[in-house]
Amino acid sequence: MQRLVDVSQLKRLELLQNGSKTLRCHKIKWNEVTEDSFGMTNEDQLVSNPYQFQITANAYGRIHGFFINEVFFIRWLDPHHNLYSSN
């Protein structure tokens, strides 16, 4: 939890441009994963780009969500990295 608290202190640009192998923040490409959206009402109006990041290197999975302005809204916790499961 402390790591999530620390990450929440980062500004949007700091998270997106962070080169840390621990965070590995990047856009989700729906055509490369097991889902095709977050499945939310009005998602096309709310979500311009979906993102994922991890809070530790190769442990605890990923956090998926989206930004509205400077706020990252967590949509899914993915402890086993299932969004990118093998096809």
Secondary structure in CASP SS format (residue, H / E / C, confidence):
PFRMAT SS
TARGET T0000
AUTHOR 0000-0000-0000
METHOD secondary structure of the structure
MODEL  1
M C 1.00
Q H 1.00
R H 1.00
L H 1.00
V H 1.00
D H 1.00
V H 1.00
S C 1.00
Q C 1.00
L C 1.00
K C 1.00
R H 1.00
L H 1.00
E H 1.00
L H 1.00
L H 1.00
Q C 1.00
N C 1.00
G C 1.00
S C 1.00
K C 1.00
T C 1.00
L C 1.00
R C 1.00
C C 1.00
H E 1.00
K E 1.00
I C 1.00
K C 1.00
W H 1.00
N H 1.00
E H 1.00
V C 1.00
T C 1.00
E C 1.00
D C 1.00
S C 1.00
F C 1.00
G C 1.00
M C 1.00
T C 1.00
N C 1.00
E H 1.00
D H 1.00
Q H 1.00
L H 1.00
V C 1.00
S C 1.00
N C 1.00
P E 1.00
Y E 1.00
Q E 1.00
F E 1.00
Q C 1.00
I C 1.00
T E 1.00
A C 1.00
N C 1.00
A E 1.00
Y C 1.00
G C 1.00
R E 1.00
I E 1.00
H E 1.00
G E 1.00
F E 1.00
F E 1.00
I E 1.00
N C 1.00
E C 1.00
V E 1.00
F E 1.00
F E 1.00
I E 1.00
R E 1.00
W E 1.00
L E 1.00
D E 1.00
P C 1.00
H C 1.00
H C 1.00
N H 1.00
L H 1.00
Y H 1.00
S C 1.00
S C 1.00
N C 1.00
END
